[in-house]
Each structure stands twice: as C-alpha cells, then as structure tokens.
Amino acid sequence: IRDARPAVVVVHNYVIPPLEAPVYDAARAVGARVVVVVHDDRLHTPLAGTRAGLRAELRRADVVVAHSRYVANGIEHHCGRGDVTLVPHPAQRGMLRHERVLPCLPAGPQKWAGHFGVLRRRYKGGDVVEDLARRGVPGWSFLAVGVGAPTDVPGLRALPGYAPPGTLLGAVSAADVTLAPYDRATQSGVVVLAHLLGSVPVAS
C-alpha cells in the first residue's frame, strides 16, 4: 500500500484486528480512502475477536458496505454506523471466465447434492451433509469440494483441498442442488455461484 499509493483500499470482512490494523495505518499514511465490505456482522470464530474489535475497525472506515439489509441492520445495531451502503452480492464474473472441469462422478440415475467451500469451518454444516450421506437419501448422492472435505464418509464423493476455479465451476455445475446448511451466516458467495451455474441452492 505504501509503495503503490492507491486512492482506495478495500478490506473484505472482519478477520483479526491486529492483522488488519497495519492495513488501515498504511492506507491513512498515503491518504487512501478505506472501504470495508462486511459480509457478515456475526462472527464465525472466536479467533475473530469480538464485536468491540469490529466497532473499532468500522470507525476507521470511510465507507462500509454490506450485501444485505439484514447485515446492514446488524452493523447499525452493534456498531453504531447508520451509513451502511447496500450492494447486492456480486456475481463471480472473473471466475466464470475459466473453463469448467467436470468431476469424475459415478454414472447412474441419482441426483447430486453438493457442498462447496472451506468446509473445515464448523458453521458451514459439514456434519449435516456427512450425516445425510451416511444415512443415505433415496435417489441422491453427495459431493463435497474444498478444504476440509471429508474423505472417509460412505456415500460421499470428496474432492478435498483447494479447488482451482475450473474445478469448482465444474463441480457446482454437476450438482443438481447446492447445500448451504450454515448455522451462523447470513449470505454466501456459494449460493450466488449456484444460481449462476444452474444448481438449486438449499439453505438453512
């Protein structure tokens, strides 16, 4: 930031204040405006700290953006900012330029339910998908793609680890439905991607 001297610095979401503070400091040092995009005002992990940390960060931001009125209301309630800008979750246009790499799935009449993303995060409901796969759902098979995808669950086809854009596009395209059984989230880029690729989102 100090070398490039940008006019604007965009910070996505709220991670850990001590890690982000140098970003704000560098932006201020070069006179850059700071835009903070808050994907979710409800923190997903204790490592993220507390809303007190979020309040402090948002006070330093010139512009605060949320993707839904629900999150904007949460920011206004917990952080005292009443000037949140609403921008619907954008389509992943850059990712969509990649060629789709379809996964090797067993042939058959069954439909596929996919679970995608950083699946090691507990709030994403991986245990729900694993339980469905183990119990079995007539006419359905299950696919899990991403970091933390389990490899030892009967009835679940897993592609663990980081998925390059083409692999992720192919996997979502191959899924009849995209599962989002989250317990602490208010929106998801995976749901947007599913809509774009013709996979029906099923969300908690």
Rosetta blueprint (number, residue, H / E / L):
1 I L
2 R L
3 D L
4 A L
5 R L
6 P L
7 A L
8 V E
9 V E
10 V E
11 V E
12 H E
13 N L
14 Y L
15 V L
16 I L
17 P H
18 P H
19 L H
20 E H
21 A H
22 P H
23 V H
24 Y H
25 D H
26 A H
27 A H
28 R H
29 A H
30 V L
31 G L
32 A L
33 R E
34 V E
35 V E
36 V E
37 V E
38 V E
39 H L
40 D L
41 D L
42 R L
43 L L
44 H L
45 T L
46 P H
47 L H
48 A H
49 G L
50 T L
51 R H
52 A H
53 G H
54 L H
55 R H
56 A H
57 E H
58 L H
59 R H
60 R H
61 A L
62 D L
63 V E
64 V E
65 V E
66 A E
67 H L
68 S L
69 R H
70 Y H
71 V H
72 A H
73 N H
74 G H
75 I H
76 E H
77 H H
78 H H
79 C H
80 G L
81 R L
82 G L
83 D L
84 V L
85 T E
86 L E
87 V L
88 P L
89 H L
90 P L
91 A L
92 Q L
93 R H
94 G H
95 M H
96 L H
97 R L
98 H L
99 E L
100 R L
101 V L
102 L L
103 P L
104 C L
105 L L
106 P L
107 A L
108 G L
109 P L
110 Q L
111 K E
112 W E
113 A E
114 G E
115 H E
116 F E
117 G L
118 V L
119 L L
120 R L
121 R L
122 R H
123 Y H
124 K H
125 G L
126 G H
127 D H
128 V H
129 V H
130 E H
131 D H
132 L H
133 A H
134 R H
135 R H
136 G L
137 V E
138 P L
139 G L
140 W E
141 S E
142 F E
143 L E
144 A E
145 V E
146 G E
147 V L
148 G L
149 A L
150 P L
151 T L
152 D L
153 V L
154 P L
155 G L
156 L E
157 R E
158 A E
159 L E
160 P E
161 G L
162 Y L
163 A L
164 P L
165 P H
166 G H
167 T H
168 L H
169 L H
170 G H
171 A H
172 V H
173 S H
174 A H
175 A L
176 D L
177 V E
178 T E
179 L E
180 A E
181 P L
182 Y L
183 D L
184 R L
185 A L
186 T L
187 Q L
188 S L
189 G H
190 V H
191 V H
192 V H
193 L H
194 A H
195 H H
196 L H
197 L H
198 G L
199 S L
200 V E
201 P E
202 V E
203 A E
204 S L
